[in-house]
Structure formats: C-alpha cells, structure tokens
C-alpha cells in the first residue's frame, strides 16, 4: 500500500527571488564548480557583469573596460552611461527589471531577461555597485542579496559608467579560484567582437584591430590554405578560410555572446556558405566536400534575441528583429553578394579553394562504398549496441532547466568489461553513458577517414557520439577517456586522442575531451576515509589520520567496487581537459608521437625520463 503524502496549504512555499536563485543556481548559471573548468559558474558570473559593459560599448558609449581579479574578488569598471541613479537598487535586486526590455536603449543586447546581475548578487557573499552619471554617484552594497549599505546619492568627479565588485559565495562555489587560462580567452573574444575596444585585465591589455580575422588567427591550429576572407556589413561580420584537416571548425556569436552550441544563425551560415561557393563554381559539389576543413567565424546582431537556455549558448531566434528579415535570409543575402564578389575579385583564393574541394570530393568517393555499408552496420548495431550503455538525456535535448544542466551529459570511454561494469553500476543514468572498448584501438595516424568506417570500434564510437556530420549532433558535452593509470591505459588514451585529433579535431578544440582521474590510494581508519590522487595527497592523508591507517593502492578501475566508484564520477569528479594552443600543430604532433620516427622519439624519451621511487606503503 502506497503511503499517502500530505499536501495542503502548508506545502505551498513562496520563495524570495534570491532564495530561488540560491536554491536552483543551475537554472540561472548552468553548473557550479570551483573554477577548474571553463563553464564553471564563477566565469558565468564574470560574464554576466561584462555583458552589461559590452552592451554599453556596442551602443556607442565608452572605449575601455578595466577588470581586476585578486584573492577571489572581481572588479569590473566600464565607462558607459551608468545605470540611471534612481534605479540602481531595482536593477540589481528586482527580478525582471532592467533597461534591456526597452529596445530603444539596448537595441541589440545579449541579456533580455533582467536576470544576469541579480544572479551575481544572489550568488555572491558580497556585491558592491557604484553608478557614476553626470557628476553624481549612487552606491549600493549587498551581502548575499541583502542590502547592507544604501547611502544617499552624492557628488562625484568620476567619469560616467558603472563599477561592480563581487565576491562569489564560497558556500556555493566551494574552494573556488579564477584561472587566467579561462578568463583571458573570454576577454579576447570580447575584443575580437568589438574591434577598437580596449580591455585592461590585471596589468594586461587586450585589443583587436581586425575583429574576427584576428580571432581565426588566434585560434587556428592548422595552417590556412589561403588568406582569411574577412567580410563585414551592418550587423554582420564573417571570417572564412580552409585548412588541410578533417572536420569543420566554427566560432559563432550573437550580440557578442559566444554561442558554443550554435543555433539558427550557424545553421543558416553553413547552408549559405556552401550554396554560394557551389553556385560560384557552377559544379554539382556536395556541401560536405565544400565545408571539409573549413574554419570560420560569424557574428550577427539581433534585436531581442531568444536563446534556448539562460546560459545563452544556442540561438533560437528565427528573425533578425520584429520588422527585419529572417536570420536565414539575412545571412544568405549577405554571403550571396559579398562572398561571391570576393571570389570573383581574388582568383588565387578561388583556385586554392577549388583544389581543396576537389581533393575532399575525391577522398569521399574513394570511401563511398565502405561508408554506406558502415553506416548501415552502425545503425543496426546501435539498436543492440552492447558497447554502449546510453543515458536518458543528451546534449542535443531541450534543456530541462532542472538542478543539473545538459552540460553535465557525458560518455565514459573505457576498456574492458570489469571497468565498464563498475562505471555502469555507479553512474547517473540520466546524464552519464558508457562506451566499452575491446582491447587497444588502432593507431590511426597516417590513415584516411576510410578507417573510421572499416574499424568496428571507431565506427560504433563515431555513431554513438553522432559526430559524423559535425558537432551540432554531439550527444554528450563531455567525452571522458576512463582508462587505468598504467602503461597500457596511457597507451589507450594516446591512441584515442590521436583518433580525435586526426578525424574530429573540433571535439578537442571545443574542449569536449577529458581524461578521468581516479584515486591511486584509499587511506582510512574507523572514523574517516580519504581518497588520494597523488603521492603528496597520500602523505597528507596519513598524517591527518594518525597511526597505522589502512592503506589500499588501486591498480586498475576494475578493482574499485561500484559503490566506491560512485564517489569518483559524481559531484567531486576530477577531469583533466585535453586542450590545444595556437602553437600546437596537429600534423606535426601526430607525426612525432604516433609516426614512424622511432629514433627521434627514443631520444626524446631518454632526455625527458624521470625515475620515480617506489612508494612505501
């Protein structure tokens, strides 16, 4: 018999605005985290404040933004118009209040929902706001969204603008820290999208003269086959080139917002750029051949943009504005005129691009038979795919706006039945999938994409990720390589990373690939258990737990029981992201580490060999 649950007036609870944000922060800023990853919540808080400064610049006010981050405290000073002094309290502490509802004041803003700065307020232990306007200043200070200081408006000699200082609440962002490797790319994107803007950050200056052309030059890891095509118009900017690489690489933006999941504007761009190029050459090329190896950036401005989640990573708007054309027509018309004209004016680029398309077409036709058969095999296998234990929610789903974000969707790639079984029993089946490898995968260096379809492991993995036609269909935000920390495990990691770099480099460039850290030791006594991921952590744990604690060394993932494994893939999961820098050249890296230059590699290993002492247990 089911126990009756009481439901009456006492069960109806009304939360203050700040209580709801603190209770369900994931609905407002995605994940929480401690700053170890680029999508952690503290960077979203920084971005919410910066977006307001960028909106001022885009409307023509202020030429610089000053930012300092020290001891966990963030200060952002813009030189825009300043918040209207009589509304500073409302703008910072009343939900659905803000200037961006008035399209006359903020025609093409990112934030349209009046939530951003309020989320910063609610999730900070302290927030101070100064609004400088026409020789006056209004100041307001909060502690966890409660006003602690509200002095009267006063005279000021400061120039117009807004200063926001906030300290993320360490009760929510436990042990948080800001990392420059995540802050600086964010700031660079702002200056690439706002050519002429200067951002000063902790003594560094960020500035871009050439906008999206600078962005591609900053981010490309393969050499461009022809000079970047840079096109600009009212409310649109585009940069395009191709490289000798598999896959497609895109950077898309709306009103200065980096839409990492694309949306209507990116879909329209991909369709239009391929169609215009096809019509220019007047040949029956496949769109996929035209786009193979493309690297491009697109930024558009939209009135009252609609995003598919609060974190604004995917555009849903179909129209440029209430009275404007559709997003598709706007982008298509621009490319039809500007890109077509450019190709006619620049025959050297046209010839290089034609050769690239023909080469891509030739390779595709060479593997066409294998591809068709492999697709059918993968589709059939996926119905009964014993390698894949799928999860219920996927990155491509509509955001449920629950306690977790779809950013938490992931797939663990593991080797062997025992490790696969432990993760499968320990995982969250809503967000975590498991793909089981059989032994060591093939070294794909120097092979063509034909091998992706001929090799059953890679064919099924590609099908599980759903990335054959690009990242738009990617079913998991994180692709996590989960292998033992021994020589064989390291080799499997290297082979998988080589596979992704060779055929799907955009997976790594877009920060989707990670290595799972698992503990080397378990140290415990009757009162406490500590898991240690390094020798230093082991020594600290032994010191903390005192005399004769029990010490277990884990030799492989399969040795860890499912009940214990739950601790390592839950909220305290430790991941090492696989990332690439501008200086990393894929072809050269793969040639050195995975090619046949045995002697060069041997010399490198000898010169960099470190002798580890046996661990005393």
Residue pairs with C-beta under 8 A, 6 or more apart in sequence:
15 23
17 93
17 94
17 95
17 118
17 122
17 145
18 93
18 118
18 121
18 122
18 144
18 145
21 27
21 28
21 118
21 119
21 122
21 123
22 122
22 123
22 144
22 172
24 403
25 32
25 41
25 119
25 123
25 172
26 32
26 402
26 403
26 404
26 405
27 310
27 401
27 402
28 115
28 119
28 123
28 310
29 41
29 44
29 45
29 48
29 119
29 123
29 310
29 311
30 39
30 41
30 44
30 309
30 310
30 311
30 405
30 407
31 39
31 40
31 41
31 404
31 405
31 407
31 408
32 40
32 41
32 172
32 173
33 39
33 40
33 41
33 42
33 173
33 176
34 40
34 42
34 173
34 174
34 175
34 176
34 177
35 42
35 43
35 173
35 176
35 177
35 178
35 179
35 182
36 179
37 182
37 575
37 577
38 182
38 185
38 511
39 407
40 173
40 176
40 182
41 123
41 168
41 172
41 173
42 168
42 173
42 176
42 178
43 178
43 182
43 183
43 186
44 311
45 74
45 119
45 120
45 123
45 124
45 166
45 168
46 69
46 74
46 76
46 178
46 183
46 186
47 186
48 111
48 116
48 117
48 119
48 120
49 74
49 76
49 116
49 117
49 120
49 164
49 166
50 65
50 67
50 76
50 186
50 190
51 109
51 110
51 111
51 116
51 256
51 257
52 78
52 111
52 116
52 117
52 162
52 164
53 62
53 65
53 76
53 78
53 80
53 162
54 65
54 110
54 190
54 193
54 194
54 197
54 256
55 80
55 100
55 106
55 109
55 110
55 111
55 255
55 256
56 62
56 78
56 79
56 80
56 81
56 161
57 63
57 65
57 78
57 80
57 194
57 197
58 108
58 109
58 194
58 255
58 256
58 301
59 80
59 105
59 106
59 107
61 79
61 80
61 81
61 160
62 78
62 79
62 80
62 160
62 161
63 79
63 196
63 197
63 198
64 79
64 197
64 198
64 199
64 200
65 76
65 77
65 78
65 79
65 190
65 197
65 198
65 199
65 200
66 75
66 76
66 77
66 200
67 74
67 75
67 76
67 77
67 187
67 199
67 200
67 201
67 202
68 74
68 75
68 201
68 202
69 75
69 178
69 183
69 201
69 202
70 202
72 167
72 168
72 170
72 176
72 177
72 178
73 165
73 166
73 167
74 164
74 165
74 166
74 167
74 168
74 178
75 163
75 164
75 165
76 163
76 164
76 165
77 161
77 162
77 163
78 161
78 162
79 159
79 160
79 161
80 160
80 161
80 162
81 133
81 160
81 161
82 131
82 132
82 133
82 160
82 161
82 162
83 91
83 99
83 129
83 131
83 133
83 138
83 162
84 99
84 131
84 133
85 131
85 133
85 136
85 137
85 138
85 153
86 138
87 97
88 129
88 131
88 138
88 140
89 140
89 147
89 150
90 97
91 97
91 98
91 99
91 117
92 117
92 118
92 121
92 127
92 129
92 140
92 142
93 118
93 121
93 142
93 145
93 147
94 118
95 114
95 115
95 118
96 113
96 114
96 115
97 114
98 111
98 114
98 117
99 105
99 106
100 106
100 109
100 111
100 112
100 114
101 112
101 114
103 303
103 304
107 303
108 235
108 255
108 301
108 302
108 303
109 255
110 254
110 255
110 256
110 257
110 305
110 312
112 304
112 305
113 310
115 310
117 164
118 145
120 127
120 164
120 166
121 127
121 142
121 145
121 166
122 144
122 145
123 168
123 169
123 172
123 173
124 142
124 144
124 166
124 167
124 168
124 169
125 143
125 144
125 167
125 168
125 169
125 170
125 171
126 141
126 142
126 143
126 165
126 166
126 167
127 141
127 142
127 164
127 165
127 166
127 167
128 139
128 140
128 141
128 142
128 163
128 164
128 165
128 166
129 139
129 140
129 141
129 162
129 163
129 164
129 165
130 137
130 138
130 139
130 158
130 162
130 163
131 137
131 138
131 139
131 162
132 156
132 158
132 159
132 160
132 161
132 162
132 163
133 160
134 160
135 155
135 156
135 157
136 153
136 154
136 155
136 156
137 153
137 154
137 155
137 156
137 158
138 153
139 149
139 150
139 151
139 154
140 147
140 149
140 150
141 147
141 148
141 149
141 150
142 148
144 169
168 176
170 176
180 202
183 201
184 201
184 204
184 206
187 199
187 201
187 206
188 206
188 208
188 215
188 218
189 215
189 253
189 258
190 197
190 199
190 206
190 256
191 197
191 198
191 199
191 206
191 207
191 208
192 208
192 211
192 212
192 214
192 215
192 218
193 211
193 212
193 215
193 253
193 256
193 299
194 208
194 256
195 208
195 209
195 210
195 211
196 207
196 208
196 209
197 207
197 208
198 205
198 206
198 207
199 205
199 206
199 207
200 206
208 214
208 215
210 230
211 230
211 232
211 237
211 239
211 299
212 230
212 237
212 238
212 239
212 251
212 297
212 298
212 299
213 228
213 230
213 239
215 239
215 251
215 297
216 224
216 228
216 239
216 241
216 251
216 295
216 296
216 297
217 228
218 582
219 251
219 509
219 582
220 241
220 243
220 249
220 295
220 582
221 505
221 509
221 580
221 581
221 582
221 584
221 585
221 586
222 243
222 244
222 245
222 293
222 295
222 505
222 585
222 586
222 587
223 243
223 244
223 585
224 241
224 242
224 243
224 295
225 241
225 242
225 243
225 244
225 293
225 352
225 353
225 356
226 241
226 242
226 348
226 349
226 352
226 353
227 241
227 349
228 239
228 240
228 241
229 238
229 239
229 240
229 241
229 339
229 342
229 349
230 237
230 238
230 239
231 237
231 238
231 239
231 240
231 334
231 335
231 338
231 339
231 342
232 238
233 334
233 338
235 300
235 301
235 302
235 320
235 330
236 298
236 299
236 300
236 301
236 330
236 331
236 334
237 297
237 298
237 299
237 300
238 269
238 296
238 297
238 298
238 299
238 334
238 335
238 338
238 339
239 296
239 297
240 273
240 294
240 295
240 296
240 339
241 294
241 295
241 296
242 293
242 294
242 295
242 352
242 353
242 356
243 293
243 295
244 293
244 356
244 587
245 293
245 505
245 586
246 292
246 293
246 449
246 502
246 503
246 504
246 505
247 292
247 293
247 470
247 503
247 504
247 505
247 506
248 270
248 291
248 292
248 293
248 294
248 295
248 470
248 506
249 294
249 295
249 296
249 505
249 506
249 509
250 262
250 266
250 269
250 270
250 294
250 295
250 296
250 297
250 298
250 506
251 258
251 296
251 297
251 298
252 258
252 259
252 262
252 263
252 265
252 266
252 269
252 297
252 298
252 299
252 315
253 259
253 297
253 298
253 299
253 300
254 263
254 265
254 299
254 300
254 301
254 302
254 305
254 307
254 312
254 315
254 317
255 301
255 302
255 305
256 299
257 305
257 307
257 312
258 313
259 265
259 266
259 307
259 312
259 313
259 314
259 315
260 313
260 314
260 510
261 308
261 313
261 314
261 395
261 472
262 314
262 315
262 472
263 307
263 308
263 314
263 315
263 316
263 317
264 315
264 316
264 317
264 318
264 327
264 328
265 298
265 300
265 302
265 315
265 327
265 331
266 298
266 315
266 472
267 472
268 327
268 328
268 330
268 331
268 332
269 296
269 298
269 331
269 335
270 291
270 470
271 287
271 328
271 332
272 328
272 331
272 332
272 335
272 336
273 290
273 291
273 294
273 296
273 335
273 339
274 287
274 290
274 291
275 287
275 332
276 335
276 336
276 339
276 340
277 285
277 290
277 339
277 343
277 353
277 357
278 284
278 285
278 287
278 290
279 340
280 339
280 340
280 343
280 344
280 350
281 354
281 357
285 357
285 361
286 361
286 364
288 360
288 364
288 469
289 357
289 360
289 361
289 364
290 357
290 360
292 356
292 357
292 360
292 364
293 356
293 360
298 331
300 320
300 327
300 330
300 331
302 315
302 317
302 319
302 320
302 321
302 327
303 320
303 321
303 322
303 324
304 317
304 321
304 322
305 315
305 317
306 315
306 316
306 317
307 313
307 314
307 315
307 316
308 314
308 315
308 316
308 398
308 399
309 399
309 401
309 405
310 401
311 405
311 407
315 327
317 327
318 326
318 327
318 328
319 325
319 326
319 327
320 326
320 327
320 330
324 330
325 333
342 349
343 349
343 350
343 353
344 350
363 448
363 449
364 371
366 448
366 450
367 448
367 449
367 450
367 453
370 450
370 453
370 454
371 450
371 453
373 453
374 452
374 453
374 454
374 459
375 453
375 463
375 468
377 456
377 459
378 459
378 460
378 462
378 463
379 463
381 460
381 463
382 388
382 460
382 463
382 464
385 460
385 464
386 436
387 435
387 436
387 437
387 438
387 457
387 460
387 464
388 433
388 434
388 435
388 436
388 460
388 464
389 420
389 424
389 427
389 433
389 434
389 435
389 436
390 433
390 464
391 409
391 411
391 427
391 428
391 429
391 430
391 431
391 432
391 433
391 476
392 429
392 430
393 400
393 406
393 409
393 430
393 431
394 406
394 409
394 475
394 476
395 406
395 407
395 409
395 474
395 475
395 476
395 477
396 466
396 472
396 473
396 474
396 475
397 406
399 405
399 406
400 406
404 430
404 431
406 477
407 477
408 431
408 477
409 431
409 432
409 433
409 475
409 476
409 477
409 478
410 431
410 432
410 433
410 476
410 477
410 478
410 479
410 480
411 432
411 433
411 434
411 435
411 464
411 465
411 475
411 476
411 478
411 479
411 480
412 423
412 427
412 432
412 433
412 434
412 435
412 480
412 482
412 516
412 569
413 435
413 437
413 461
413 479
413 480
413 481
413 482
413 496
414 420
414 423
414 434
414 435
414 436
414 437
414 482
414 483
414 557
415 436
415 437
415 438
415 439
415 440
415 483
415 484
415 489
415 492
416 436
416 437
416 557
416 558
417 436
418 556
418 557
418 558
419 482
419 483
419 484
419 556
419 557
419 558
420 434
420 436
421 558
421 562
422 557
422 558
422 560
422 561
422 562
422 565
423 432
423 434
423 482
423 557
423 565
423 569
424 434
425 562
425 565
426 562
426 563
426 565
426 566
426 568
426 569
427 433
427 434
427 569
428 570
432 569
433 464
433 475
433 476
435 460
435 461
435 464
437 457
437 492
438 457
440 488
440 491
440 492
440 495
441 455
441 457
441 458
441 492
441 495
441 496
441 499
442 451
442 455
442 457
442 458
442 495
443 495
443 498
443 594
444 451
444 452
444 458
444 495
444 498
444 499
444 502
444 503
445 498
445 502
445 590
445 591
445 594
445 595
446 595
447 502
449 503
451 458
452 458
452 459
452 462
452 503
453 459
458 499
462 468
462 504
464 475
465 474
465 475
465 476
465 479
465 507
466 473
466 474
466 475
467 473
467 474
467 504
467 507
470 506
471 506
471 507
471 510
471 512
474 507
474 512
476 512
477 512
478 512
478 513
478 514
478 575
479 500
479 507
479 512
479 513
479 514
480 514
480 515
480 516
480 575
481 492
481 493
481 496
481 497
481 513
481 514
481 515
481 516
482 516
482 518
482 557
483 489
483 490
483 492
483 493
483 557
484 555
484 556
484 557
485 518
485 520
486 555
486 556
489 556
493 515
494 593
494 594
497 508
497 513
497 578
498 590
498 593
498 594
500 507
500 508
500 513
501 508
501 586
501 589
501 590
502 586
502 590
505 580
505 586
507 513
508 578
508 579
508 580
509 580
511 577
511 579
513 577
513 578
514 575
514 576
514 577
514 578
515 575
515 576
515 578
516 568
516 569
516 573
516 574
516 575
517 533
517 568
517 574
517 575
517 576
518 533
518 554
518 557
518 560
518 568
519 531
519 532
519 533
519 554
519 568
520 532
520 533
520 534
520 535
520 538
520 553
520 554
521 531
521 532
521 537
521 538
521 541
521 551
521 552
521 553
521 554
522 529
522 530
522 531
522 532
522 550
522 551
522 552
522 554
522 564
523 529
523 530
523 531
523 532
523 538
523 541
523 542
523 545
523 549
523 550
523 551
523 552
524 530
524 545
524 549
524 550
525 545
525 546
525 549
525 550
528 545
530 537
530 541
530 544
530 545
531 567
531 568
532 538
532 540
532 541
533 574
535 615
538 551
538 615
541 549
542 549
542 551
551 617
553 615
553 617
554 560
557 565
560 568
568 574
580 586
591 597
592 600
592 601
592 604
593 601
